[in-house]
Amino acid sequence: MVCVLIVPALAGCGSDAGTATAGGTCVNYGDFTFGAVRHEPAATKISIVTVNKSGERVRPVAGISPMITPSASVATGPAPQLSVVIAQLKSDVFLNTEPGPPTHEPESGFPPGTWVAYRGVERYEIQYTSTCLDRTPPEPMSGTVTTWTNERSGMINCLEPIIKDALEADVDAHCPGN
């Protein structure tokens, strides 16, 4: 089942400073309709922490993007202003229009053993359709907006993992021996 939300028209919203979008930016919009909203956990930093008699060793896991940059993938028409699309989606969670999350170093002072320290977010992909009223005739526009919310961090003991959700399951896969 696909839920559809129709939001009233919005006009004269200005521009998104620093937001790079392809195909131009529309300023005046018709009604927004939102289709599928997909969200999934995304790790933004993972480090393997080994603590033994020699001390603590931290080894970052390569290949993990530390930043989720909100963006619009345009299927038809001009690119929307991200803040306008996100504001029109009446969501139960705060969806960011800025890149994030902020970077932090893993905590120290772990007890002896092998741990996986992580940071992560919920990444959202939101399908939209609308009309750009800046053109004559008005131009249909559609695509997918990607953004993030719910920054969090934690650690998993590799010898006795307690997995609470999909993000921790992904993180646990980085424990030596898994």
N, C-alpha and C positions, 0 to 999 in steps of 0.2 A: 504494500500500500504506500502510495506517495502522498504526503501532506502538501497542500498548496496554501500559501498565505498571500493575500492581496493587500497591499499597503497603498494609501492614498498618494497622489502626485506630490512631488516636491520640486520647487523652482527656486532659481537664484541662489545656489549654495556656495558659490565661490570655488576655490580650487584647493587641491591637496598639495601643499608645499612639500617638495622632495619626493613625491610619489611618482615613480617611473611607470608609465603605462604605454602600451603600444596602441596606435591607431587614433590618438587624440583623446581629449577628455570632454565629456558632455557636462554641461552645467545645469540644464533644465530637463527634468524627467517627467515621464508619464507614470502611471501606476507601476509598482514593482510587484512581481509574482516570484515567489521562491519555491523551488522544487526540492529535490533531494538535499538534505543536510547530512553530511557524513563527518564523523569525528573519530579520531583514534589517538592513542598515546604516541608520543614521539620523544625519544631520548635526545637530549641536547649535549650531554657530557657523561661519559662513563670512564671510571678509573679503577684499575685493579690495585688494591692496597694489600700488601703483605707485611705482617708484623711478626717478627721473631726476635731472638736474642740479639741479633745484629742491629735491630732498629726497625724503622718503618720505611718501606719502599713504595712509591706511588708511580704506577705506569698508566698513562692515559691510553685509552683505546682509540686507535686511528679511524678515520673515515666517518665520524659522526659530526653532523653539522651543528655547530653551537648556537645557531640563530635560525629562527623562523621569521622570514620576511613576508608580511602580508602583501598579496599580489592579486591581480585579476588576470585570468586566462580568458581572452575574448573569443567567443565563437562567431558572433555576428555583430556588426555595427561598431560604434566607437567604444573606447574603454571608459568605464565609469570611474568616478572618484570613489576610492575605497571607503572613506569615512561615510559617504552618503549611503552606499549599499549596506554597510554594517549597521548604520544607525536605523535604516528602514526595516531591518530584520529585528523583530521584537523577540529577543532571545532571553532565556532564563539566566544566561551567563554573560559576563562582560567579555566581549570579543575585542582584541587589541587591533589598533590601526598602525602601531609602531612595531619595528623589528624587536625581537626579544627571544628569550628572556635575558636579563642581565647576566653577565658571566661572573662566576664565583669559583674559587679554588675549593677542592674537596676538603672536608673537615679533617683534622688530625686527631691523634689520641685514641686510635682504635685499640681494642684489646688484641692479644695475640691471635693469629689466625690469618685467613685470607678472606678479604671482603671485596665487594663491588660497590663503590660509591657512585651515585648517579644524580643527575638533574634531568628534568623533563617537563613537558607541557602536553596539553590536549591540542592537536592540530585539527582545525575545522576546514572542510571544503563545502561551499554553499553555492548551489546553482541558482542563477537569477535570470529573469527576463524583464525588460522594460522598453521604453521608447525614448529616444533622444529628441526632445522638442526643439533643439537648437537648429535643426535642419528643416528645410521645406522641400518635399513633404517630410514629416517626422520619420526618423529612421529607427527600425526595430533594433534592439541590442540584446545580447544574451552572452552568458559565459559562466565561469566559476570563480568565486573569490576564495582565496586561501588565507587563513589567519590562525591565531592561537589564543589559548587561555589556560588558566589553572596551572601556574608554575609550581613545581614541587621538587623535593629532593629526598634522598634516603640512602640507606645502605643495606646490603644483603650479606649475611654470613654464608659463605660458600659451603661450609660443612653442614650447616643446619638451616637451609633456606626456608623462609616463610614467605610464600608468594601470595600477595593479596589481589593483584590485578594484572592486566595485559602488559603494562609498562614494566612491572617487576619481573614478569616472565621473560620479556625480551632482555632485560638486564641480567637475569640469572644465567642466560645462555653464554655470557662472557666469563663465568667462573671457570678457572682452570679445571679441565677434566670433563666439562660439559660439551 
